[in-house]
Amino acid sequence: MVIPIMSEWGEKKGTNLLATGDWTHPLWFKELETNLEEAGKGIYKLKNSDKKTRFLLSGEISSIYTANGKGRRVHTLFFAPSLEVVRKINEELTKRGANLLSDGRPIVGLSCQELCEVVWGVDESVLVIPAHAWTPWFALYGSKSGFDSVKECFGQYEQRIYAIETGLSSDPMMNWQIADLDRRAIVSFSDAHSPKKLAREATVLAGDIDGEITFADVSSAISERFTGKPGRLKIAYTIEFYPEEGKYHYTGHRTCGVVQTPEETRKKGTICHVCGRPLTVGVMHRVEQLGHLPELTAIKKTNDVGLTGYYHPTDKTRPPYVMLVPLHEIIAESLEVGVASKRVDELYQRLIAEFGSEMNVLLKTKADELTHLAGPKLAEGVAKVRSGNIAINPGYDGVFGEVKIWGDKQVSNQLQSNQQTLF
């Protein structure tokens, strides 16, 4: 995950705007200075390269502090408009005792409000977005150490929090049921950790993209719903991990192998019946706890290649979303081999060479074209993912959910029963 490799994989994935991550770390900041040059104002690219991949300067900071008598742990994303702004923010954080060398995502004792004061004291245009907002341990709404509202977390600055990031264990439909988020954008990022996992989630921007875009273009697209001020770009839709595949979707305790649906949690409570310790309350149950709006059922629309889009049933201003499984996983299951197999990489590269990018394969390529190049099993797998006709054992307490594209129908039916208000 260095800039030249990220640029290469951005093209393979078909994701032409990536976040740099980790600009608080002094060594990585030097890497950014060495490898990046400005393309559009506040948007960067690999120096001396004709690659299409562009970069936003981003950092994630972990706040661990006490508020209202409770320990809080919240991860927040910060997007800066220039390397000079980043440099000044890092200087201010260091003055306040932050050890920026400790990790790519530093831990600070500053509250979320204090962090906002630091970054906006340097530049008012810095974009602040709560990261993976529902993760139990380190998030705005986290069941273990988060808050019940944006205002409770960000106080006087709540009016400048224009969006929240869904994380892998939630999707827009779940977030649409939260009154606190009615005016805020729902965005998705991949939280990749490795090149192959880039773009497992993404936010798609559309509009006037003739020429280079700017930081202000991206920021206004994300803030438009809250501010009411349209810009050059807008959010067209988001690409989502199936939320059941995320590792905190259901309530559970991995040590004891206990996993509960929200319905089971309402009946049994949040204490592990095996060891007597508290369960990790999953995102689904947490959404139910904070959801104050009527239950929603998404409107599903399918396009000419069988891709299902999920639309808000009443609010047409809400961008829709699609749900995908990474191409490497589809290939691996179609070949009945592990995802790290050389055969998976070979077929992946052939598909990218033929169709241009992973996004083209997953979102746009017709079944007969996939069949011609990779065989009917792969084409069937992509079709099943596009339509949602797959089986998933939901994740819980840090355990990723298990996807079976050609899975047990009983598991799939149970999943649909548990999630009927969402799908």
C-alpha positions as CSV (number, residue, x, y, z in Angstrom):
1,M,0.0,0.0,0.0
2,V,2.4,2.6,-1.3
3,I,1.5,5.3,-3.8
4,P,2.9,3.7,-6.9
5,I,1.2,0.4,-6.2
6,M,-2.0,2.1,-5.1
7,S,-2.0,4.0,-8.4
8,E,-1.6,0.7,-10.3
9,W,-4.4,-1.0,-8.4
10,G,-6.6,2.0,-8.7
11,E,-6.6,1.5,-12.4
12,K,-7.1,-2.3,-12.0
13,K,-10.1,-1.7,-9.7
14,G,-11.6,1.1,-11.8
15,T,-11.5,3.4,-8.9
16,N,-9.9,6.7,-10.1
17,L,-10.0,8.5,-6.7
18,L,-8.3,7.0,-3.7
19,A,-7.6,8.2,-0.2
20,T,-3.9,8.3,0.8
21,G,-4.6,7.4,4.4
22,D,-2.3,8.0,7.4
23,W,-1.1,11.6,6.6
24,T,-0.5,12.1,10.4
25,H,2.5,9.7,10.3
26,P,5.8,11.6,9.7
27,L,7.4,8.9,7.5
28,W,4.3,8.4,5.4
29,F,3.9,12.2,5.1
30,K,7.4,12.3,3.6
31,E,6.3,9.5,1.2
32,L,3.3,11.6,0.1
33,E,5.6,14.6,-0.5
34,T,8.0,12.5,-2.5
35,N,5.5,10.6,-4.6
36,L,2.6,13.0,-5.2
37,E,2.0,16.1,-7.3
38,E,-1.1,18.2,-7.6
39,A,-3.4,17.3,-10.5
40,G,-6.5,19.4,-9.7
41,K,-6.6,21.9,-6.8
42,G,-6.3,19.7,-3.7
43,I,-6.3,16.5,-5.7
44,Y,-3.0,14.6,-6.3
45,K,-1.5,12.0,-8.6
46,L,1.6,10.0,-8.8
47,K,4.5,12.2,-9.9
48,N,5.7,11.9,-13.5
49,S,3.0,9.4,-14.3
50,D,0.1,9.2,-16.8
51,K,-1.9,6.9,-14.6
52,K,-5.5,8.0,-14.1
53,T,-5.6,7.3,-10.4
54,R,-6.0,10.4,-8.3
55,F,-5.6,10.9,-4.5
56,L,-7.4,12.7,-1.7
57,L,-5.2,13.5,1.3
58,S,-6.8,11.6,4.2
59,G,-6.0,10.6,7.7
60,E,-7.8,8.6,10.4
61,I,-7.4,9.5,14.1
62,S,-8.4,7.4,17.1
63,S,-9.8,9.5,20.0
64,I,-9.8,7.7,23.4
65,Y,-11.2,9.9,26.1
66,T,-13.9,10.2,28.8
67,A,-17.1,12.1,28.2
68,N,-20.2,12.2,30.5
69,G,-18.7,9.7,32.8
70,K,-18.1,7.0,30.1
71,G,-15.0,6.0,28.2
72,R,-15.2,6.8,24.5
73,R,-13.3,5.5,21.5
74,V,-14.1,7.0,18.2
75,H,-12.3,6.8,14.8
76,T,-12.7,9.9,12.6
77,L,-11.6,10.6,9.0
78,F,-10.0,13.9,8.0
79,F,-9.7,15.0,4.4
80,A,-7.3,17.9,3.8
81,P,-7.1,20.3,0.8
82,S,-3.2,20.4,0.6
83,L,0.0,19.0,1.9
84,E,0.7,22.3,3.6
85,V,-2.5,22.1,5.5
86,V,-1.6,18.6,6.6
87,R,1.8,19.8,7.8
88,K,0.2,22.4,9.9
89,I,-2.4,20.1,11.4
90,N,0.4,17.6,12.3
91,E,2.3,20.4,14.0
92,E,-0.7,21.3,16.1
93,L,-1.4,17.7,17.1
94,T,2.2,17.3,18.1
95,K,2.0,20.5,20.3
96,R,-1.0,18.8,22.1
97,G,1.0,15.7,22.9
98,A,0.0,13.4,20.1
99,N,2.6,10.8,19.3
100,L,2.2,10.7,15.5
101,L,5.0,8.1,15.1
102,S,3.2,5.5,17.1
103,D,0.9,4.3,14.4
104,G,-0.6,5.1,11.0
105,R,-3.8,5.8,12.9
106,P,-2.6,7.6,16.0
107,I,-4.4,7.5,19.3
108,V,-4.9,10.8,20.9
109,G,-6.6,11.9,24.2
110,L,-8.4,14.7,22.4
111,S,-12.2,14.5,22.1
112,C,-13.8,14.6,18.7
113,Q,-14.8,18.2,19.4
114,E,-11.2,19.1,20.3
115,L,-9.9,17.5,17.1
116,C,-12.4,19.6,15.1
117,E,-11.0,22.7,16.7
118,V,-7.5,21.7,15.8
119,V,-8.1,20.9,12.1
120,W,-10.5,23.8,11.5
121,G,-8.2,26.1,13.3
122,V,-5.7,25.4,10.5
123,D,-8.2,25.3,7.6
124,E,-12.0,25.6,7.6
125,S,-12.4,23.5,4.5
126,V,-11.0,20.2,6.1
127,L,-13.7,17.6,5.7
128,V,-14.5,15.6,8.8
129,I,-16.4,12.3,8.5
130,P,-16.9,9.7,11.3
131,A,-15.3,6.4,10.2
132,H,-17.1,3.0,10.0
133,A,-19.8,4.7,12.2
134,W,-21.3,1.5,13.7
135,T,-18.2,-0.6,14.6
136,P,-18.8,-1.6,18.3
137,W,-15.4,-0.7,19.7
138,F,-14.2,2.4,17.8
139,A,-17.0,4.4,16.3
140,L,-19.5,7.3,16.6
141,Y,-22.4,4.9,17.2
142,G,-20.4,2.0,18.6
143,S,-22.3,-0.1,21.1
144,K,-19.2,-0.4,23.4
145,S,-17.8,3.1,23.5
146,G,-19.7,5.4,21.2
147,F,-22.5,7.9,21.4
148,D,-26.2,7.9,20.6
149,S,-26.1,10.9,18.3
150,V,-23.8,13.2,16.3
151,K,-24.6,16.1,18.6
152,E,-23.6,14.1,21.7
153,C,-20.3,13.3,20.1
154,F,-19.5,16.5,18.2
155,G,-21.4,19.1,20.3
156,Q,-21.3,22.6,18.8
157,Y,-19.8,21.2,15.6
158,E,-22.6,18.8,14.7
159,Q,-23.8,21.2,12.0
160,R,-20.4,20.6,10.2
161,I,-20.5,16.8,10.2
162,Y,-22.0,16.4,6.7
163,A,-21.7,12.6,6.3
164,I,-21.0,9.4,8.0
165,E,-19.2,6.4,6.6
166,T,-21.2,3.1,6.7
167,G,-18.4,0.6,7.4
168,L,-18.5,-2.9,6.2
169,S,-21.2,-4.1,8.6
170,S,-23.9,-1.6,7.6
171,D,-25.5,-0.4,4.4
172,P,-27.4,2.7,3.5
173,M,-30.8,1.1,4.2
174,M,-29.8,0.6,7.8
175,N,-28.6,4.1,8.1
176,W,-31.7,5.6,6.5
177,Q,-33.7,4.4,9.6
178,I,-31.7,6.8,11.8
179,A,-33.4,10.2,12.2
180,D,-30.0,11.7,13.2
181,L,-28.8,11.0,9.7
182,D,-31.7,12.4,7.8
183,R,-29.9,15.4,6.4
184,R,-26.5,13.7,6.2
185,A,-24.9,11.9,3.3
186,I,-24.2,8.2,3.6
187,V,-20.8,7.4,2.1
188,S,-18.8,4.2,1.7
189,F,-15.0,3.7,1.6
190,S,-13.1,0.4,1.3
191,D,-10.9,0.6,4.4
192,A,-8.7,-1.6,2.3
193,H,-5.5,-2.5,4.2
194,S,-4.1,-4.2,1.1
195,P,-4.3,-3.4,-2.7
196,K,-6.5,-6.3,-3.5
197,K,-9.2,-5.0,-1.1
198,L,-9.3,-1.6,-2.6
199,A,-12.9,-0.6,-3.7
200,R,-14.7,-3.4,-1.9
201,E,-16.8,-0.3,-1.0
202,A,-16.8,3.0,-2.8
203,T,-18.8,6.3,-3.3
204,V,-19.5,7.0,-6.9
205,L,-19.5,10.7,-7.9
206,A,-21.2,12.0,-11.1
207,G,-21.6,15.3,-12.9
208,D,-19.3,17.6,-14.8
209,I,-16.1,15.6,-14.9
210,D,-14.6,17.2,-18.0
211,G,-11.0,18.0,-16.9
212,E,-9.5,17.6,-13.5
213,I,-11.7,17.7,-10.4
214,T,-10.8,19.6,-7.2
215,F,-11.0,19.0,-3.5
216,A,-13.8,21.5,-3.4
217,D,-15.8,19.5,-6.0
218,V,-15.6,16.3,-3.8
219,S,-16.3,18.2,-0.6
220,S,-19.4,19.9,-2.0
221,A,-20.7,16.6,-3.4
222,I,-20.6,15.2,0.1
223,S,-21.9,18.2,1.9
224,E,-24.7,19.1,-0.5
225,R,-27.5,17.2,1.3
226,F,-26.8,19.1,4.5
227,T,-26.0,22.6,3.1
228,G,-28.4,22.6,0.2
229,K,-25.7,24.0,-2.0
230,P,-25.2,21.9,-5.2
231,G,-21.7,21.8,-6.8
232,R,-20.1,20.4,-9.9
233,L,-20.4,16.8,-8.7
234,K,-22.9,14.9,-6.7
235,I,-23.1,11.4,-5.1
236,A,-24.7,9.1,-7.7
237,Y,-24.7,5.9,-5.7
238,T,-22.6,3.9,-3.3
239,I,-21.0,0.4,-3.7
240,E,-21.5,-1.7,-0.6
241,F,-20.0,-4.8,0.9
242,Y,-22.9,-7.2,1.7
243,P,-23.2,-6.0,5.4
244,E,-23.6,-9.5,6.6
245,E,-20.1,-10.2,5.4
246,G,-18.8,-7.5,7.8
247,K,-17.3,-8.7,11.1
248,Y,-19.7,-6.9,13.5
249,H,-23.1,-7.4,11.8
250,Y,-24.6,-9.7,14.4
251,T,-24.3,-9.7,18.2
252,G,-22.1,-12.5,19.5
253,H,-19.1,-13.7,21.4
254,R,-16.5,-15.4,19.2
255,T,-14.6,-17.1,22.1
256,C,-17.7,-19.1,22.9
257,G,-19.1,-19.4,19.4
258,V,-22.3,-17.5,20.3
259,V,-24.0,-15.5,17.6
260,Q,-27.5,-13.9,17.8
261,T,-29.8,-12.1,15.4
262,P,-31.4,-8.9,16.7
263,E,-34.6,-10.9,17.4
264,E,-32.7,-13.4,19.5
265,T,-30.9,-10.6,21.3
266,R,-34.2,-9.0,22.3
267,K,-35.3,-12.3,23.8
268,K,-32.0,-13.5,25.3
269,G,-30.3,-10.2,26.2
270,T,-26.7,-9.2,25.7
271,I,-25.0,-11.6,28.3
272,C,-23.2,-14.7,26.9
273,H,-25.1,-17.8,28.1
274,V,-21.8,-19.8,27.9
275,C,-19.4,-17.6,29.9
276,G,-21.6,-15.0,31.5
277,R,-19.7,-12.1,30.1
278,P,-21.2,-9.3,27.9
279,L,-21.7,-10.0,24.2
280,T,-20.4,-7.6,21.6
281,V,-23.6,-6.0,20.4
282,G,-23.7,-6.1,16.6
283,V,-24.5,-3.3,14.2
284,M,-28.0,-4.7,13.4
285,H,-29.1,-4.6,17.0
286,R,-27.5,-1.2,17.5
287,V,-29.4,0.2,14.5
288,E,-32.6,-1.1,16.1
289,Q,-31.7,0.6,19.4
290,L,-31.2,4.0,17.7
291,G,-33.7,3.8,14.9
292,H,-36.5,6.2,15.4
293,L,-38.0,6.1,11.9
294,P,-40.5,3.6,10.5
295,E,-39.1,0.4,9.1
296,L,-38.3,0.7,5.5
297,T,-38.3,-1.8,2.6
298,A,-36.0,-0.8,-0.3
299,I,-37.3,-0.6,-3.8
300,K,-35.2,-2.9,-6.0
301,K,-34.6,-2.0,-9.6
302,T,-32.6,-4.3,-12.0
303,N,-30.8,-3.0,-15.1
304,D,-30.0,-4.7,-18.4
305,V,-27.0,-6.7,-17.0
306,G,-28.9,-7.9,-14.0
307,L,-27.4,-5.5,-11.5
308,T,-29.8,-4.7,-8.6
309,G,-30.0,-1.2,-7.3
310,Y,-31.6,-0.5,-3.9
311,Y,-33.6,2.7,-3.7
312,H,-35.1,4.6,-0.8
313,P,-38.9,3.9,-0.9
314,T,-40.0,7.5,-0.4
315,D,-37.1,9.9,-0.5
316,K,-35.9,10.3,-4.1
317,T,-33.1,12.6,-3.0
318,R,-31.3,9.7,-1.4
319,P,-28.7,8.1,-3.7
320,P,-29.3,4.4,-4.2
321,Y,-26.7,1.7,-3.7
322,V,-25.6,-1.7,-5.1
323,M,-24.1,-4.6,-3.2
324,L,-21.1,-6.6,-4.5
325,V,-18.6,-9.3,-3.6
326,P,-15.0,-8.7,-4.6
327,L,-14.0,-10.3,-7.9
328,H,-11.2,-12.3,-6.3
329,E,-13.8,-14.0,-4.1
330,I,-16.1,-14.8,-6.9
331,I,-13.3,-16.3,-9.0
332,A,-12.0,-18.4,-6.1
333,E,-15.4,-19.9,-5.4
334,S,-16.1,-20.5,-9.1
335,L,-12.8,-22.4,-9.4
336,E,-13.3,-24.1,-6.0
337,V,-9.8,-23.0,-4.8
338,G,-8.6,-20.6,-2.1
339,V,-8.7,-16.8,-2.8
340,A,-4.9,-16.7,-2.6
341,S,-4.5,-19.3,-5.4
342,K,-2.3,-18.4,-8.4
343,R,-5.1,-19.6,-10.6
344,V,-7.4,-16.9,-9.1
345,D,-4.8,-14.2,-9.8
346,E,-4.2,-15.4,-13.4
347,L,-7.9,-15.3,-14.2
348,Y,-8.3,-11.9,-12.5
349,Q,-5.6,-10.4,-14.6
350,R,-7.1,-11.9,-17.8
351,L,-10.5,-10.3,-17.0
352,I,-9.0,-6.9,-16.2
353,A,-6.9,-7.0,-19.4
354,E,-10.1,-7.8,-21.4
355,F,-12.7,-5.6,-19.7
356,G,-10.6,-2.7,-18.4
357,S,-11.2,-2.9,-14.6
358,E,-12.8,-4.9,-11.8
359,M,-15.7,-2.4,-11.6
360,N,-16.4,-3.0,-15.3
361,V,-16.5,-6.7,-14.8
362,L,-18.8,-6.5,-11.7
363,L,-21.0,-3.7,-12.8
364,K,-21.2,-3.6,-16.6
365,T,-20.0,-6.6,-18.5
366,K,-22.6,-8.8,-20.1
367,A,-22.9,-12.5,-19.1
368,D,-22.1,-13.8,-22.6
369,E,-18.9,-11.9,-22.7
370,L,-17.9,-13.2,-19.3
371,T,-18.8,-16.7,-20.4
372,H,-16.7,-16.4,-23.5
373,L,-13.6,-15.4,-21.6
374,A,-13.9,-17.2,-18.3
375,G,-16.6,-19.8,-18.6
376,P,-20.2,-20.2,-17.5
377,K,-19.5,-20.7,-13.8
378,L,-17.8,-17.4,-13.4
379,A,-20.5,-15.6,-15.4
380,E,-23.1,-17.3,-13.2
381,G,-21.3,-16.2,-10.0
382,V,-21.2,-12.6,-11.1
383,A,-24.9,-12.7,-12.0
384,K,-25.8,-14.2,-8.6
385,V,-23.8,-11.4,-6.8
386,R,-25.5,-8.7,-8.9
387,S,-29.0,-10.1,-8.1
388,G,-28.3,-10.8,-4.4
389,N,-28.9,-14.5,-4.9
390,I,-26.2,-15.6,-2.5
391,A,-25.9,-17.1,1.0
392,I,-24.0,-15.5,3.9
393,N,-23.4,-16.6,7.4
394,P,-23.3,-13.2,9.1
395,G,-20.2,-12.0,10.8
396,Y,-20.1,-11.2,14.6
397,D,-17.6,-10.1,17.3
398,G,-14.7,-9.6,14.9
399,V,-15.4,-12.7,12.7
400,F,-16.0,-11.9,9.1
401,G,-19.2,-13.3,7.6
402,E,-18.8,-16.2,5.2
403,V,-20.1,-15.8,1.7
404,K,-21.3,-18.7,-0.4
405,I,-22.3,-17.7,-3.9
406,W,-23.3,-21.3,-4.5
407,G,-24.4,-21.7,-1.0
408,D,-26.8,-23.7,1.1
409,K,-30.4,-22.5,0.2
410,Q,-31.4,-23.0,3.8
411,V,-28.8,-20.4,4.9
412,S,-29.9,-18.0,2.2
413,N,-33.6,-18.3,3.1
414,Q,-32.8,-17.7,6.8
415,L,-30.8,-14.6,5.9
416,Q,-33.6,-13.2,3.8
417,S,-36.0,-13.9,6.7
418,N,-33.9,-12.1,9.2
419,Q,-33.3,-9.2,6.8
420,Q,-36.7,-8.8,5.3
421,T,-37.1,-5.1,6.4
422,L,-33.8,-4.3,4.7
423,F,-34.2,-6.0,1.4
